[in-house]
Amino acid sequence: MIRASGEVLKLEDGGAVVGMLPTMFVNYTQGEIQLEKGDLLVGSTDGITEAMNPQEEEWSEDAMLEELKKVYDKPSAEILKYIVECADNFANGAKQHDDMTMIVVKVV
């Protein structure tokens, strides 16, 4: 998430990837954070951050966060479109092997 001030907070409570191993029993931890006006909450699958280019390089979470910092003050729909375009531009036409799912929530 990105605070209205531009500060990046990674929400890391939780546990193992949901549904990865159907027989695996996992205990998850619950986290809590107070959202404030102007805050941006972004959730994405690893298909966004692990988008591969023709040289088989990954786009990365750091690259996504850098792009989010540039547009965090925009409306959610614009942010979503921009980040997906950034990942697609990085991939440069390379076939992807994972889904690209993302949710962007802006506190107004």
C-alpha contacts under 8 A as a table, 3 or more apart, distances in Angstrom:
res1	aa1	res2	aa2	distance
1	M	8	V	5.89
1	M	9	L	5.26
1	M	10	K	6.18
1	M	11	L	7.18
1	M	39	D	7.32
1	M	40	L	5.53
1	M	41	L	4.40
1	M	42	V	5.74
2	I	5	S	7.79
2	I	6	G	5.78
2	I	7	E	5.57
2	I	8	V	4.52
2	I	9	L	6.09
2	I	39	D	5.88
2	I	40	L	5.07
2	I	41	L	6.53
2	I	69	K	7.71
2	I	72	Y	7.24
3	R	6	G	5.26
3	R	7	E	5.19
3	R	8	V	6.43
3	R	9	L	7.52
3	R	36	E	7.81
3	R	38	G	6.95
3	R	39	D	4.50
3	R	40	L	6.29
4	A	7	E	7.41
4	A	36	E	7.74
4	A	37	K	7.10
4	A	38	G	4.61
4	A	39	D	4.70
4	A	40	L	7.26
4	A	72	Y	7.96
4	A	73	D	7.62
6	G	69	K	6.64
6	G	72	Y	7.64
11	L	31	G	7.76
13	D	28	Y	7.84
13	D	29	T	5.75
13	D	30	Q	6.06
13	D	31	G	5.42
14	G	28	Y	4.83
14	G	29	T	4.69
14	G	30	Q	6.03
14	G	31	G	7.42
15	G	26	V	7.06
15	G	27	N	6.72
15	G	28	Y	4.81
15	G	29	T	6.63
16	A	26	V	6.87
16	A	28	Y	7.70
17	V	20	M	5.80
18	V	21	L	8.00
19	G	22	P	5.72
21	L	24	M	5.38
35	L	39	D	6.28
35	L	107	V	7.14
36	E	39	D	5.60
36	E	107	V	6.46
37	K	107	V	5.03
37	K	108	V	5.28
38	G	73	D	7.32
38	G	106	K	6.47
38	G	107	V	5.23
38	G	108	V	5.88
39	D	106	K	5.93
39	D	107	V	5.41
40	L	72	Y	6.64
40	L	104	V	7.10
40	L	105	V	5.75
40	L	106	K	4.63
40	L	107	V	6.49
41	L	104	V	5.87
41	L	105	V	5.00
41	L	106	K	6.39
42	V	102	M	7.26
42	V	103	I	5.73
42	V	104	V	4.62
42	V	105	V	6.35
43	G	102	M	5.62
43	G	103	I	5.18
43	G	104	V	6.61
44	S	47	G	7.85
44	S	48	I	6.62
44	S	100	M	7.55
44	S	101	T	5.59
44	S	102	M	4.16
44	S	103	I	6.32
45	T	48	I	6.07
45	T	49	T	7.57
45	T	99	D	7.30
45	T	100	M	6.21
45	T	101	T	5.42
45	T	102	M	6.49
46	D	49	T	5.23
46	D	50	E	5.59
46	D	98	D	7.81
46	D	99	D	7.98
46	D	100	M	7.37
47	G	50	E	5.15
47	G	51	A	5.69
47	G	97	H	7.86
47	G	98	D	5.01
47	G	99	D	5.17
47	G	100	M	4.62
47	G	101	T	7.15
48	I	51	A	5.44
48	I	59	W	7.85
48	I	84	V	7.46
48	I	87	A	6.42
48	I	99	D	7.75
48	I	100	M	5.08
48	I	101	T	6.99
48	I	102	M	7.72
49	T	58	E	7.09
49	T	59	W	5.55
49	T	60	S	4.54
49	T	61	E	5.02
49	T	63	A	7.86
49	T	64	M	6.61
49	T	87	A	7.62
50	E	58	E	4.90
50	E	59	W	5.61
50	E	60	S	5.70
50	E	61	E	7.80
51	A	58	E	5.45
51	A	59	W	5.42
51	A	60	S	7.65
51	A	87	A	6.30
51	A	88	D	7.75
51	A	90	F	7.58
51	A	91	A	6.10
51	A	96	Q	6.71
52	M	55	Q	7.64
52	M	56	E	5.24
52	M	57	E	5.32
52	M	58	E	4.67
52	M	59	W	6.37
52	M	90	F	7.50
52	M	91	A	5.28
52	M	94	A	6.82
52	M	95	K	7.97
52	M	96	Q	6.70
53	N	56	E	5.20
53	N	57	E	5.58
53	N	58	E	6.78
53	N	59	W	7.74
53	N	90	F	6.01
53	N	91	A	3.91
53	N	92	N	5.88
53	N	93	G	7.46
53	N	94	A	5.51
54	P	57	E	7.50
54	P	91	A	6.79
54	P	92	N	6.92
54	P	93	G	7.50
54	P	94	A	5.17
59	W	63	A	6.22
59	W	64	M	7.51
59	W	87	A	6.84
59	W	90	F	6.63
59	W	91	A	7.80
60	S	63	A	5.30
60	S	64	M	6.48
61	E	64	M	5.05
61	E	65	L	6.16
62	D	65	L	5.09
62	D	66	E	6.19
63	A	66	E	5.13
63	A	67	E	6.35
64	M	67	E	5.17
64	M	68	L	6.13
64	M	83	I	7.10
65	L	68	L	4.90
65	L	69	K	6.18
66	E	69	K	5.27
66	E	70	K	6.80
67	E	70	K	5.28
67	E	71	V	6.93
67	E	83	I	6.99
67	E	86	C	7.85
68	L	71	V	5.36
68	L	72	Y	5.55
68	L	79	I	7.38
68	L	83	I	7.21
69	K	72	Y	5.44
71	V	74	K	5.50
71	V	79	I	6.25
72	Y	75	P	7.97
72	Y	79	I	6.96
74	K	78	E	6.39
74	K	79	I	6.30
75	P	78	E	5.51
75	P	79	I	6.37
75	P	106	K	7.04
76	S	79	I	5.08
76	S	80	L	6.13
76	S	104	V	5.59
76	S	105	V	6.09
76	S	106	K	5.82
77	A	80	L	5.21
77	A	81	K	6.23
77	A	104	V	7.58
78	E	81	K	5.18
78	E	82	Y	6.02
79	I	82	Y	5.08
79	I	83	I	6.15
79	I	104	V	7.36
80	L	83	I	5.37
80	L	84	V	6.24
80	L	102	M	7.33
80	L	103	I	7.35
80	L	104	V	6.28
81	K	84	V	5.36
81	K	85	E	6.13
82	Y	85	E	5.09
82	Y	86	C	6.15
83	I	86	C	4.95
83	I	87	A	6.26
84	V	87	A	5.16
84	V	88	D	6.11
85	E	88	D	4.96
85	E	89	N	5.92
86	C	89	N	5.07
86	C	90	F	6.14
87	A	90	F	5.12
87	A	91	A	6.18
88	D	91	A	5.01
88	D	92	N	6.33
88	D	93	G	7.36
89	N	92	N	5.09
89	N	93	G	7.76
91	A	94	A	5.39
91	A	95	K	7.98
96	Q	99	D	7.91
